[in-house]
């Protein structure tokens, strides 16, 4: 599972109408059609993205290789009358994610309902037209990389599922659930820093980027030809990130690197450690 959503605000009259800025539909110039992965055993199909005009309708996820490969599950996307993402349903059962907008049409909450009746709620706060803070609350003891990371691939799709789960895997949980606070700092159209806090635990992420376009730019947000002041998703591709972790009097730091090959301004492959992803576009 990869990737992981979303957004961009349209500047109407600068600060005066900031609260009215709206979450717009995702409509990229280059639409992903297939993603392949190679984890050292050869290239295999990982995802198929199915579009109906401007709307992304489903993502099919595949596992296995060659004759043993099969469709593991499919995510289905439902939209409201404003073509904004309203619901994502996954691998059957009752698990799903709902996207909630305020009266101005701006996303302010996500609710993720898991199979074991756990609910994870994401609440967003903004500084002018950019995401500045996210509060994540889980109703009970969970495995963060499974229950919490799922909807985040739409909020931060430029981070792979592995990287997103890594961001959350060390967060201490209790039987009463967990609460995380994420503070987000931007430089231009890219996230420079994310700080994750839960009780006495804290992680800081620092990011560096290339100058090419991310295929997920404005994922579930406005199209590439629109205003470039996106809220959630980075315009460029992450090439380096550093993690600083703190727990009590202990600290840990690690830096990881990502490299790409390009066709024009868009990546056609992404290498992270021993894993390689390949992108095809419509």
Residue pairs with C-beta under 8 A, 6 or more apart in sequence:
1 61
1 153
1 161
2 35
2 37
2 46
2 47
2 153
2 160
2 161
2 277
3 153
3 157
3 158
3 159
3 160
3 161
3 216
4 149
4 152
4 153
4 154
4 155
4 156
4 157
4 159
4 160
4 161
4 164
5 85
5 151
5 152
5 153
5 154
5 155
5 156
5 157
5 219
5 220
5 232
5 233
6 23
6 26
6 85
6 107
6 154
6 155
6 218
6 219
6 220
6 221
6 231
6 232
6 233
7 23
7 24
7 107
7 131
7 218
7 220
7 221
7 230
7 231
7 232
7 233
8 23
8 24
8 218
8 221
8 222
8 226
8 227
8 229
8 230
8 231
9 18
9 21
9 22
9 106
9 126
9 129
9 130
9 227
9 229
9 231
10 21
10 22
10 24
10 222
10 226
10 227
11 21
11 129
11 227
11 229
12 20
12 21
15 128
18 126
18 128
18 129
19 104
19 106
20 104
20 106
21 104
21 106
21 129
22 82
22 104
22 105
22 106
23 84
23 101
23 105
23 106
23 107
23 220
23 221
24 84
24 221
24 222
24 223
24 226
25 54
25 55
25 79
25 82
25 83
25 84
25 85
25 220
25 221
25 222
25 223
26 56
26 85
26 218
26 219
26 220
26 221
26 222
26 223
27 54
27 222
27 223
28 215
28 217
28 218
28 223
28 224
29 223
29 224
29 225
30 213
30 215
30 224
30 266
30 281
30 282
31 49
31 51
31 56
31 281
31 282
32 47
32 49
32 215
32 279
32 280
32 281
32 282
33 48
33 49
33 51
33 280
33 281
33 282
34 45
34 47
34 48
34 49
34 279
34 280
35 45
35 46
35 47
35 49
35 277
35 278
35 279
35 280
36 43
36 44
36 45
36 46
36 277
36 278
36 280
37 43
37 44
37 46
37 275
37 276
37 277
37 278
38 44
38 275
38 276
38 278
39 274
39 275
39 276
40 274
40 275
41 65
42 65
43 276
43 278
44 62
44 64
44 65
44 66
44 69
45 62
45 69
46 61
46 62
46 277
47 59
47 60
47 61
47 62
48 59
48 60
48 62
49 56
49 58
49 59
50 56
50 57
50 58
50 59
50 60
51 57
51 282
54 83
55 77
55 79
55 83
56 77
57 76
57 77
58 74
58 75
58 76
58 77
59 74
59 75
59 77
60 71
60 74
61 71
61 72
61 73
61 74
61 75
62 69
62 70
62 71
62 72
63 69
63 70
63 72
64 70
72 91
73 90
73 91
73 92
74 91
75 88
75 89
75 90
76 88
76 89
77 85
77 87
77 88
78 85
78 86
78 87
78 88
78 89
79 85
79 86
80 86
80 101
82 105
84 99
84 101
84 105
84 107
85 99
85 154
85 220
86 98
86 99
87 96
87 97
87 98
87 99
88 96
88 97
88 99
88 151
88 154
89 95
89 96
90 96
90 97
90 150
93 115
94 113
94 115
95 113
95 114
95 115
96 112
96 113
97 110
97 111
97 112
97 113
97 150
97 151
98 110
98 111
98 112
98 113
99 107
99 109
99 110
100 107
100 108
100 109
100 110
100 111
101 107
101 108
102 108
106 126
107 124
108 123
108 124
109 121
109 122
109 123
109 124
110 121
110 122
110 151
110 155
111 119
111 120
111 121
111 122
112 119
112 120
112 121
112 122
112 147
112 148
112 150
112 151
113 119
114 120
114 142
114 146
114 147
116 142
118 138
118 139
118 140
118 142
118 147
119 138
119 139
120 136
120 137
120 138
120 139
120 142
120 147
120 148
120 151
121 136
121 137
122 134
122 135
122 136
122 151
122 155
123 134
123 135
123 137
124 131
124 133
124 134
125 131
125 132
125 133
125 134
125 135
126 132
126 231
129 229
129 231
130 184
130 186
130 229
130 230
130 231
131 184
131 231
131 232
132 183
132 184
133 181
133 182
133 183
133 184
134 155
134 181
134 182
134 184
135 179
135 180
135 181
135 182
136 148
136 178
136 179
136 180
136 181
136 182
137 177
137 178
137 179
137 180
138 144
138 147
138 148
138 173
138 177
138 178
138 179
139 177
140 175
140 176
140 177
141 173
141 174
141 175
141 176
141 177
141 178
142 148
142 173
142 177
142 178
144 165
144 168
144 169
144 171
144 173
144 178
145 164
145 165
145 166
145 168
145 169
146 165
148 168
148 180
149 161
149 164
149 165
149 167
149 168
152 159
152 164
153 159
153 161
153 164
154 219
154 220
155 232
155 233
156 164
156 191
156 232
156 233
157 216
157 219
157 233
158 214
158 216
158 233
158 234
158 237
158 238
159 167
159 238
160 272
160 277
163 241
163 272
166 243
167 194
167 196
167 203
167 205
168 180
168 196
170 201
170 203
170 245
170 247
171 178
171 180
171 196
171 198
171 201
172 178
172 198
172 199
172 200
172 201
178 198
179 198
180 196
180 197
180 198
181 196
181 197
181 198
182 194
182 195
182 196
182 197
183 194
183 195
183 197
184 191
184 193
184 194
184 195
185 191
185 192
185 193
185 194
186 192
188 235
189 228
189 229
189 230
189 234
189 235
189 236
190 207
190 209
190 234
190 235
190 236
191 207
191 234
192 206
192 207
193 204
193 205
193 206
193 207
194 204
194 205
194 207
195 202
195 203
195 204
195 205
196 202
196 203
196 204
196 205
200 247
200 248
201 245
201 246
201 247
202 245
202 246
202 247
203 243
203 244
203 245
203 246
204 243
204 244
205 241
205 242
205 243
205 244
206 241
206 242
206 244
207 234
207 238
207 240
207 241
208 238
208 239
208 240
208 241
209 234
209 236
209 237
209 238
209 239
210 236
210 237
210 239
210 260
211 236
212 236
212 237
212 260
212 262
212 265
212 266
212 267
213 224
213 235
213 236
213 237
213 265
213 266
214 233
214 234
214 235
214 236
214 237
214 267
215 266
215 267
215 279
215 281
216 233
217 224
217 230
217 233
217 234
217 235
218 224
218 226
218 230
218 233
219 232
219 233
221 230
221 231
221 232
221 233
222 230
228 235
237 258
237 260
237 267
237 270
238 258
239 257
239 258
239 259
239 260
240 255
240 256
240 257
240 258
241 255
241 256
241 258
242 253
242 254
242 255
242 256
243 252
243 253
243 254
243 255
243 256
244 251
244 252
244 253
245 251
245 252
245 253
256 272
256 273
257 272
258 270
258 271
258 272
259 270
259 271
260 267
260 269
260 270
260 271
261 267
261 268
261 269
262 268
266 279
266 281
267 279
268 278
268 279
268 280
269 276
269 277
269 278
269 279
270 276
270 277
270 279
